Amino acid sequence: MSILSSIGRIATEFSEARARYQTERAIRSLPIELQKDIGWPEASDAKAGIRNGIGSWAGAK
């Protein structure tokens, strides 16, 4: 594996992680009722302040 392919892979992973973070941040900024309507998996846990670490809806690695 060359250094350029390693840098490209790292850049791609960073870009994907940033996109997931921005999406999750936007969804979490919605009211709880809307989160429930769209089926956000942790909407019920948000009120209690519980985060169980299952991963984001986009899929955890």
N, C-alpha and C positions, 0 to 999 in steps of 0.2 A: 504494500500500500504506500503510495507516494505521499509526500507532505501536502501536496495540493489537494489530493482526494480527501485527506484527513481534515484539512481546513474547510473544504466544501461540505463535508458531512457535519462538522461541528456547526457551521453557519446555518445549515438546513435545520438541524435540531433546535438551534436557538430561535430561528424564525418561527418554527412550529410551536415551540413552547410559548413564545411571546403572543402569538395569535390565540392560543388556548387561554392564556391569562387575560387578554383583553376581552375575549368573548365571555369568560366567566365573570369578569368584573362588570361588564355591561348587564348581564343577566341578573347578577346579585343586586344591582342598583334599582331593578324594577321592584314594585310593590310585591309583597308576599303573595297576594291573591293572583297576580299575573304569573308569578313564578309557578304557582300550583296549576294554573290553567295550561301552561305550556309543558308541564310535566317535569319541571326541574327537580332532580332527585333529592336534593337536600333542602327543599323549601320548608318542610316541616321541622327540620332540625335548626333552621336559621333563627327562629324565635327563641329557642332554648339556648342558643349559642354553642351548640354541639357540632363538632366537625369530626366525623368518624374516619376520615382518611381513605374512603373508598376510591376516590379519584374523580377526575372531572368527567363530564358527560362525553367529551371527545375521546376518552379512553386513556387510561393511565398505562405507562410502560412498566 
